Amino acid sequence: MRSLIDILDLTVEEIDELVNTACDMIENPSKYAECCKGKKLATLFFEPSTRTRLSFEAAMMELGGNVIGFSDAKNTSASKGETVADTSRVVSCYADIIAMRHYLEGAPMVASLNASVPVINAGDGGHAHPTQTLADLLTIHRKKGRFDNLTVGFCGDLKYGRPVHSLIHALSRYEGIKLVLISPKELALPDYIKREVIEKYNMPCIETDSLENALPELDILYMTRIQGERFDDVNEYERLKNSYVLNAEKMQCAKSDMAVLHPLPRVDEISVDVDSDPRACYFEQVFNGKNMRKALILKLLNEVQNCARGNEESFVESKPCNNPRCVSNVERGLVSKANKTDDGFRCAYCESSINI
Ligand code: NCD
């Protein structure tokens, strides 16, 4: 069954196709109003969410389909000890497609290996968030008309910010992308993404802790929230939480057509005086996200062939994963597995480096 676990599960051509469909959905919503009639989407959200869950639900309703699901795992069988594998097998009997958000990294991957319907990763721990990337890409397309030859700054929590990880993976496939990584060193981008994406594809990349210095060069500024819930040390969060604040004064140093993106929710990292600036795109991004999710649901439901996830056959058994937030350390009966990469082995579920 075709699922979306990682943004690279989609080819560049498929991303273009989704962008085109989403643009048509924006122009002609009524054309699509019944195309998922009789189909059900299950939203299984084991971690707090407002926009992503509502966005999926609104998307399915606008396609004429129905929605079942939960937003608070405390009320589910998971709280009785049910595995992700069992939950996804059970829900496959009730729904035609699943959107899963989970605090464990790799949980939607486990679901996709066990469900008999498509599974969409709606965010797994600090790992990945491919449908946010689809929202980001449609926003970039509508603002810039291209995905290549852009200088893109990522600012804030690049360590735990899963939308950052997925968007950098997506951008690595386009020509002429320059990255500017703006963060305190404690919240720098994980090394595996630096090595296996930025270095592997020779993406020009500058690291800095100064937003002010970086701002004038950027075509796109991707602001992020410092992810307090993922810190082990609350004092460290308190120390770093106000590292960056974009405000109207700083915007004066930016290009006149720079686009400011943010996956939301924001805390204090973008002050409200930026909202009225035409370069602020974060609320349009929410609208774009709903339309890309509509296009994605339609695509996955239309792909009837029963294809396994592409890289499943290449998994090898491994020692347990070192990442305490990895699903393989929690899920009963799940065998630790690894994927061979140019840079050694990585956990098949959460992508941490692993010994086999
Ligand atoms: C992001 C997420 O959940 O990772 N939000 C979202 O999906 N729109 C970003 C965040 O929580 O900071």
Residues whose N, C-alpha, C, O or C-beta is under 5 A from the ligand:
A	BS01	NCD	R51 T52 G123 H129 R162 P163 R225 P263 L264 P265
